[in-house]
Every structure is written in structure tokens, then in C-alpha cells.
Amino acid sequence: MASKLIIPLNGASLNIVRQCELELRDILQNKFGCSIAGRCLEEGPSIAQQRRLTVIPEKRFEIVLRSGVKVSVWKADLTNFSVAAVVNAANDHLQHGGGLAGALSDAGGPEIQKDSSDYIKTHGPLKTGNAIICDAGLLRCQKIIHAVGPQLSRFGSKSEVSKAKPLLEKTIRSILDIVKENHLDTVAIPAISSGLFHYPLPACADTIVTAVKHYFEKSSQQEYFPKEVLFVNNDEPTVNEMHRACCNILGNTTMSYSQAAAKHSKGAAKTTATTVEIGNLCVILRKGKIEEQETDVIVNSTSTDRNLGVGLISKALLQRAGHEMQQEMYYAPVVGNIIITRGYKLQCKEVFHTYCSDTWEKGVGQNLSKSVRECLWMATTQNHRSIAFPAIATGNLGLSKNEAAHIMLSEMAYFAQSLQRPMEVHFVIFPSDKETFKAFESEMKVLQNKGSHFRFSQVWHGEGSRETSEYMLQHSPTKQQVWGNKDDFDGSRTSTSQISLSGPSSEITQEAKLWLCGILKNSSGVASICNNFIQYFGEQDFGLLSRQIRQGVQMEEFLEKGRAGIIINGSSADDLAVSTIKVEAILCRVQSDFVTEEVGAIRDLLPNTEVVFERKTLDKYSSEFSHILSTFQHQHLQVQKVEKVENTALKLLFEMKKKQLSCSTTRTMFQRLPAQFCEMVSRIGFHAECAPPDDPACGEGIYFADSVKKAMDMWTGQKEEYMYFVEAEVITGKSTPGKRGLILPPPLGSDPHARYDSVSGGADIFVIFSSYQALPKYIITLDRLI
């Protein structure tokens, strides 16, 4: 039964949750199947309803269908995605309270819900499979399409998925019909029904991609076709599944996206450029017109009276953008010394209007430095990937070309030391202004020399000067103007902010709360993450992690007795918590990739079988429940819940393995595992990474205990609210004593290809090395010892 818990947040924990909202949503969904919502996540900065922090858009796949329609897969945030129409996965009453619907409604403003409610009043509920089009409010798209996909039970059976498939196909057709009728050139479609509506993600991806393919294959060439259909989701598991489905159903792309991006860089002007890289920062000097740039942000130097008709740069931007930008300029809020507007007809997402008049503080030079610093920090706070600066303050304000170049490029060097993700800064000099270009070119050479001193090492330490970092944060608009006042940061007053944590059951929700509170309230200065999937980190993962480490944070990987982990030391509780969440987010992606690969392997072995599963909670008065209850009561353990696992694919593979090993008998055995792996085991079976024993004395395989008591002895290190056991059928076959370090069973004799089926650690411990040799039967949730 679904469960919800309220978690109050004080100043420090509120700041952590806001900084890591997207990562926390992904982690809680992947680890526990839980979601979070709350007022603190919706309010944020005063301009957050219009400009939410988003995932950096990343294209993963692109192909052109025979109809000429381009299909692409993106990891991006639909609340901040620029297309003609965005699709919302809605419910039949168009009440946008949670999930993607809630996020789009919050970002789009009250108009989204008002239009939806007006439709329901007039027409009644929107039937499953249907869709309607409405205005998009404050969203970056022109229109929003509300579509109702089929809703399944949490662990939908194969027959339930089969019944839902034609309804999901109808939903996609309804969306594309609206696109055609309204002559929309681009539409962004999420994985409808896969989240809160519980449609199994792999099957959902296959159905959506196939439906799009068939729609355009069957349409007449005389009909209107959009230019592009984009599959857009913001979590890694869904993006991976959509990518896989497109590759399998539509075919592989002829050019990788990285190659395509290299051919069409987002840096706009197609002139030769001078480039310097410092850590994650790429500084590019080029000749061009600032109003023609295609970066995420364009910086404008403007006057304090907000009149864009004053100054050459402002005039050029206003002429290209249109008068709408001037209208927004008059009422847009000031954040620090920046006024942010949309780009309108410019090819950027936002324009940062800053001013460095000599009426400020101590003079033009220091004010220019402050302007550049605030623009850089605002851009990274808004998750922008690129920003373009003109040569500010070299006109009427009287700074020399060399002074302006020196100040602006010096700020780049300082900014690079604390930058935790890749970013491009473009300096765009008007083509005929040779003197200014020469001054910036000279400073670029100086910056290039400095770059060698600023480069980040491979050691897992936060680089750069702590003093510099604190100085920049003090001057950064993210600290007070964006996220609130000082009290919200130092925890000196109690906050009324809170989040609600929703999960599939009271036990799982409590587990997720324990995990989250453990991170938010850790004041020890040290965090330890034990998870064997850390061994799957590749060079890219370590690189990403090293770039995200904060100042004063150190990390150390360890592998001891078959258990892998990372120890994190932080100089502050905030830094420790944020770094811990970053590691957990990467772990979730790695685990998701692992599951996707395993599902693919199962499909290859069983091409005609759906890889779906169901966990049915047993009635406490049933004979099955009573039998399991008696087994655990002998060890003074209180059974909370028993779920029966039904997975046709795993059962077929298990039977195939019995035939392969010529073994008709199996053992009923037990494994204890963390809460986060119960779902994984139910889906893809047992793997050594999920439940390594305290001491792998018999080898590096998958361990099982013959009794509950022995399982309690083998797995003692898990610190969770409840205990989780799996009862399984295990094929032990021909067995021999194990020993430390084995990665396969020993040979039976002189033939190295003839091996034992398993190894043992006495009569009550068996270790297998093939996941298909064990079949999960029941997931048992227990109270701690009573």
C-alpha cells in the first residue's frame, strides 16, 4: 500500500535539497521507487517559476526516417525545453499535482492548470489514449499537449501490459494527430505511462518508438509531417531505454552525436577562434556580432534606467530580439546586478543585462570585475553550458582595451578553480575592432600560461584555493539573492519548509527516509558508501566525480574482503552531503546501465518472452505466508510482509540451466540483501554485486545460506530500518569446497571446460557463479530482532 512521510527541513538541509533536487529525485526513484515533493522545491528563487534549474540538454541519438521526419533521443528537462510543443503525461482529470505534470504546471504558471480545469468542466474527463492541446503559459515551448496514457498496477503482469499496449499506441497517435492538425514542426514526447502509471519501462519505450515509426510509415506523403520528434526525459534509466528502443527499432545513427556536435558547434560564429582550457572551463575568443551568437546566454552591457535603446550592444540586441525584450526588461526582477530576460528572436535562451556604471561603488574597473563574476555564477547556477560576452566597458565608460581584457580574463581564471561542470565562455569582438581583439588575444596568451597552474589533477581532492572559493561565493548571487537570506544558510532559525516522501509501501518509504535523513543530518565529517557497483565505475565516471568534488572534500575508494566502497571526508556538513549525493547519483546510473544490459542479455536468450515481473503481497492468512512465518519465527524475527516474485523469463532460464547441468533437484536457500536491490533481483535475478557476504571466503560468486540463522551470520553489516531476505530455489549440482578468490568453480578433472556446478563453505553455504542458477521466489521484509 502506498505510503507518504513528511520530512521537515532546517536551513542547512533545505539548502542541500535545493542544490541536489534533480539528483535526489533520481536516486530515491532508483533506489527505493519513491518520489519527493514539497513547497521548498517549488519556491526556490523569486524567479524560479519562470527559470527552473534544469538538466543540461544532451542529445543521445538522431536518425531521419524514410518519411523525412527526424527522430532524436535527449536527456533534458521538459520544463525548460525549447520546441514547438511539449507533451505532458497527464491523468484523466488533468490535475497536475505530481511527477512531470506537476513540474510542467509549476514552471508554466497558473495558466496550465486553469486551462486544464476549464476543459474538464466543459467536456468531462479525458479518456485514456486521448490528448488535447493548450497554451504553454511561461514554458519555453509554444504549446503543451496533455495526453493520458494507460495506468497499470505497480507490478503489472504480462497480461496487464498486453492490454495496455494498444492504449499507449493510441495515445501516441493522438499526440501526432494534434501535431499534424496544428502544423507544429517539433514535438517533445516523454516516456508516457512509465513513471507514476507503472508501465514497465523497456516495454513502454518499445511501444512508443514503434508507434511513432508506424504512424509516419502509414501516413500519406501529402499530409503534414513535423520536422522532428524528440524523445525527452531527464533521468538516465529512461533515456537509456529510449535510446535502446530507437537503435533496435529505427536502426543505428550514421553519425554519433558527438561527431555531429563537432560539425555544428553551438558557439555560433563560423570564424577561426582562439581557445584556452582551464579545468572544466573552455574560453573562446572570436570575431563576430554578439547578436548572432547561439550560446545559452548572451551578456549585455546596459544602463541603469533599463533602456535598451542606449548603447551600441543594447541597440544591436534589441533590434534582433524584438520589442518584447524591452517590455520584459521593465518588469523583470534584479538578481544581484543582473536583469534576466528571455532571448526572444535571438538564438540564445536568456540575456543577462548587467551594468558597470561609475556611479557604483569604487569605479568602473571593480564594477566590471563584479559584473563578469556575477554573470558567470548566475550562468552556472542556472545550469547553462555556454555564455557569450562582448567587450564590456570599452566604450563610453572609458576603460582601455587592455584594462578591460585583463579584468575580464582574470575573472575567468578565478572562476575556473571552482567550476564543477564543463562550460564554455565566448568573448565576441566586433570584426572591425582590431585593437580590442588584439588586446584580448594578448590576455588569452597570459591565461593560457596560467592554465597549466590551474589544471585539475586526478587525485580526488577539491582543487583551488578555499579562500578564493569563499570570496567568490560571497559575491555570487546564488547565496542570498537567489536562494534566500542568510538565515536559510546558517541554520540559525527554524525553517517551516518540508518535503513529502511518497513510496510504494510504508516499509520502503521509511527506508528512504532513513537514508535521506542520514545524509542531511550527518555532522561527523565522514560518510561511507558501500556498494560493489563502484567497481563498475569507468574512467568517465571517475572523471565526472573528480569534477564535481567540492572544495575541502576528499574521497578514497576501498576494496576489502570483496566489498567496495568510497569514504568521503568533508570540511563542512553541506559539502559532505552534496558530495555524497553526487556519488550516489552516479552509482544509480551505473546500476541502471547494468540492469539495462542484463535485460538485453535475457531478451537475446528469450526473444519471444517479455522481461517483466510481479511482486504479489501474500495474504497473512494464506498457507504460503504461514509456512514462511514459521521459518523466521524460530529465529525470533518478526515478519512484516512477504511478496511472491513471478518472473516468467527468469523461470524459463532457470529451467534451461537445470537441463544444461543435468540437475533436477534444487535447494531452498536464503540471501539477505539491502532494500535497494530487492527490485533488481526481482527483475534480473541474483548477482554477486547485490549481496556480498561479510567475508567471501569461498570465492567471488553469489552466496546463499541453507538456513535463516546462517544468513544472519553471513550478512551482518547492513544498517537499515528493516531486514530483507530472499527465499530462492538454487541449483547447487556437483559441488566442491570453495576458496578465497575463485571467480569460477574449479575444474572437475583434467578437462578445464568441465567444472563443478557450485562451491560450498560447509553444509550450509553454497556459492554459484551463474545468475540463472537461482530463482527468486519470495521477498521477505522483517522487523529488527525482537
Beta strands, then each sheet from edge to edge (+ up, - down):
strand 1: 3-8
strand 2: 35-37
strand 3: 58-64
strand 4: 70-75
strand 5: 85-90
strand 6: 131-135
strand 7: 143-148
strand 8: 186-189
strand 9: 228-233
strand 10: 273-278
strand 11: 281-287
strand 12: 297-301
strand 13: 334-335
strand 14: 338-342
strand 15: 350-354
strand 16: 386-389
strand 17: 423-429
strand 18: 498-503
strand 19: 526-530
strand 20: 553-560
strand 21: 563-570
strand 22: 614-617
strand 23: 639-646
strand 24: 667-672
strand 25: 702-705
strand 26: 723-730
strand 27: 735-737
strand 28: 758-760
strand 29: 765-768
strand 30: 774-782
sheet 1: 1+ 18- 2+
sheet 2: 3+ 4- 9- 8- 5- 7- 6+
sheet 3: 10+ 11- 17- 16- 12- 15- 14+ 13-
sheet 4: 19+ 21- 20+
sheet 5: 22+ 23- 30+ 26- 24+
sheet 6: 25+ 29- 28+ 27+
end
